[in-house]
Amino acid sequence: MEQWKESLQTAMDERFDAAFVELAKSNADVREAVKQQLDASVLVKDHPKYDEELKQLVDSYFEAMQLLLGEYLQHLYIQGAKDCVTVLREFGIIK
């Protein structure tokens, strides 16, 4: 059973990555936000007051945010699939 879960997680991760690449290609606002994030990252890392304590704090914050965002995306993806099945059942397309 664990192998199945790992395979599903890998497939979902690949879909999320592909979807984000497509989103970035088709949406100038997303491309700009990615650029802003990268620029800000460089500025923070090169800031003279960016000591080891602050680095650990910032890294911890962003790791937590990435984990939360990943879990949220996974939840939305699965909920979307469930909603799709519900709608298809309501229309009598599937039983």
N, C-alpha and C positions, 0 to 999 in steps of 0.2 A: 504494500500500500504506500509506503514512503517513497518508493521509486516513482509511482504514479504522480504523487504530489510534487516531487522534484521536477518531473517532466512537465507538468502543468505550469509550475512556476517559471521554468525556463521559457516555455512557449509564451507565457504572458509577458515576461520581461522583454522578449524579442519583439512582440507586438507593440508594447509600449514604446520601445526605442524606435521602431519603424514609424509609428504614428507621430512621434515627436519630430523626427526628421522631416516627415511629410508636412507637418504643421509649420515647421520653421521655413521650409521651402515656399509654402504658399501664403505665409502671413508675415508681412513686413514688421508689424508690431512685435511679434515674437522674436524675429531676428534682432530687432533693436534691443529688446529686453535681454537677450542672450549677450549681446555686445556690452550693454551696460553692466551686466553681472560680471563679465570677464574683466572689464576695465576697473570696476570697483574692487575686485579681488586683487588685482595687481597693486592698486593704490593702497589698500589695507596692508598687504604683505610688505610693501616698501616703506610704510610709514615708520618714522623714527621711534615712535612710542609703542610700536608693536613688539612687546617683549614676550618672553616665553609664557608667562602667566596669562596674558591677554590672548596669545595664540591658542593655548589650551582651551580657554573659555569660548573663543570664537569657533574653534574646531568642534567642540562639544555641541554648541548650539546648532551648527550647520549639519552635523551628523544626525542630531535628533530631528531636525526639520526634514532632512532627506528621508529618514525612516518613516516619519509621519506622512509625508507626501506619497511615498511608495505604497504604504498601507492604504491610504485614501484612494489612490488610483486603482489599486487592486480591488478594493471594495466596490468602487463605482463600475469597474469593468464587469465584475461578477453580477452586480445588481442589474446592470444593463442587459446582460445575457438572460437573467431570470425574467426581467420585464419583457424582453422580446418573446420568450416562450409563452408568457402569460397572454400577451396580445395575440400571438399566433393561435393559441388555444381558443381565445374569445372569438376570433374570426372563423374558427372551425378549420383552419389550415392544417393544424396538427391536433392529435388527441391526447 
